[in-house]
Amino acid sequence: MTMQKRWMTNMISEAEACTTKMPWERGLRRQAMISRRLDTEERKVKVTLPPMPAGISLAS
């Protein structure tokens, strides 16, 4: 096995083992939390969030 293939194989296996949540993975959960918080606040002016773009949505 050449050095390039071994490096790539090790990098792929480490990436698959990573358990850290990436920012794009928590987008829907974060948006739901923010909207719940904004719904419970007593403000004269309500803040609204735009819908998530279709390409970013991770809903399955």
N, C-alpha and C positions, 0 to 999 in steps of 0.2 A: 504494500500500500504506500503510495507516495505521501509526502508531507502534506500537500494540499488536501488530499482526500481525507487523511486522518484528522487534520484540523477541522475540516468541514463537518465530518461525522461527530467529532466531540462537541462542536458548537451546536449542532442540531439537537443532540441528546441533552445538553445543558438547557437549551431553550425550552424543550418539552418538559423538563423537570421544574421549571420556574413556576412558583405559585403566587408571585406578586401580581396583584390586579393592576392592569394598565388603565390609564385614564379613559380610554374609549370603551372599556368593559364596564365601567361603573356609571356611564352617562345616563342611562335610563333610571337607575336607582337614585342617583343624585338629583335628577330633575324631579322625580316624584317626591323626594324629601323636601326640596325647596318649595314645590308647589303646595305641599301640606302645610309647611311653615307659613307661607304667605296667606293661605286661606284662614289660618287661625289668628293672624294679627289683626288688630283693630286700627286700620289706617283709613284716612279719608281718600287717599289715592291708592288704588290697587296696582301692583306690578304684575305683569303677565309674562310668561315665558313663551318664546316661539317654539313651534314643534320641532322635534329632532329631524334633521335631513334623512331621507330614506336610505342613503348609503351608509349612514352611521348607525342606524337602528340595529340592535342585536337581538330583537325579539324573535323567538323561534316558534 
